[in-house]
Amino acid sequence: MNNYAKLDESDPPVVKITFSKEEPSEEVFDDYLKKLHKIISQDHRIILLFDASNATFLNSKLRIKQGKFLKEYQSAIAKSVVSYVFIIPSKII
């Protein structure tokens, strides 16, 4: 069961991604990226809202994987994502 990231498409065009405190395994993170890819590959414009209120830092292997994902699907992301919203409760950021 993937509790790491909940993807909510119930309020189009907003897609809300809520991250849990769970540190994802590689398999769970891959599942999240597959779901995100499916969303950005659809033929409509979206707003991605990332709620990282409870998120923990990803380990380096998963950060690298995320970077490769963003690079590989850069054109699909640019085509489908109108705007990003980040909820990150940190005094540093």
C-alpha positions in Angstrom: 0.0 0.0 0.0 1.3 3.4 -1.0 0.8 5.9 1.8 3.7 8.1 0.7 1.8 10.3 -1.8 -1.9 10.8 -2.2 -2.8 12.1 -5.6 -6.2 13.8 -5.6 -7.8 14.8 -9.0 -11.3 15.5 -7.5 -11.1 19.3 -8.1 -10.0 19.9 -11.7 -7.8 21.5 -13.0 -6.1 21.2 -9.6 -4.2 18.0 -8.8 -3.3 17.9 -5.2 -0.4 15.7 -4.1 -0.2 15.3 -0.3 3.0 13.7 1.0 3.0 11.7 4.3 5.8 11.4 6.9 6.5 7.9 5.5 9.9 7.5 4.0 9.2 5.8 0.7 10.8 2.7 -0.5 12.2 2.7 -4.0 9.2 0.6 -5.1 6.7 3.1 -3.5 8.5 6.1 -5.0 8.4 4.4 -8.5 4.7 3.9 -8.1 4.3 7.6 -7.2 6.3 8.7 -10.3 4.2 6.3 -12.5 1.0 7.9 -11.2 2.4 11.4 -11.7 3.5 10.5 -15.3 0.0 9.3 -16.1 -1.5 12.6 -14.9 1.0 14.8 -16.8 0.5 12.7 -20.0 -3.2 13.4 -20.2 -4.4 15.9 -22.8 -5.5 18.7 -20.4 -3.9 21.6 -18.5 -3.4 21.2 -14.8 -2.3 23.0 -11.7 -0.1 20.9 -9.4 -0.4 21.6 -5.7 2.3 19.9 -3.7 1.4 19.7 0.0 4.7 18.8 1.8 3.5 19.8 5.2 4.4 16.4 6.6 7.1 15.3 4.1 10.5 14.2 5.1 13.7 14.7 3.0 14.2 12.0 0.3 17.3 10.0 0.4 19.9 10.8 -2.3 19.0 7.8 -4.5 15.3 8.9 -4.7 16.3 12.6 -5.3 18.4 11.5 -8.2 15.5 9.4 -9.5 13.2 12.4 -9.2 15.6 14.6 -11.1 15.9 12.1 -13.9 12.1 11.9 -14.1 11.8 15.7 -14.3 14.4 15.8 -17.0 12.9 12.9 -19.0 9.4 14.3 -18.9 10.3 18.0 -19.1 8.3 18.6 -22.3 5.2 16.8 -21.1 5.4 18.7 -17.8 5.7 22.0 -19.7 2.8 21.1 -22.0 0.4 20.1 -19.2 1.3 22.0 -16.1 0.0 25.6 -16.0 1.2 26.4 -12.5 2.7 24.9 -9.4 1.8 25.5 -5.7 4.0 24.3 -2.9 3.0 24.1 0.7 6.3 23.7 2.6 6.1 24.8 6.3 9.7 25.8 7.0 11.3 28.9 8.5 14.3 28.3 6.3 12.4 28.2 2.9 
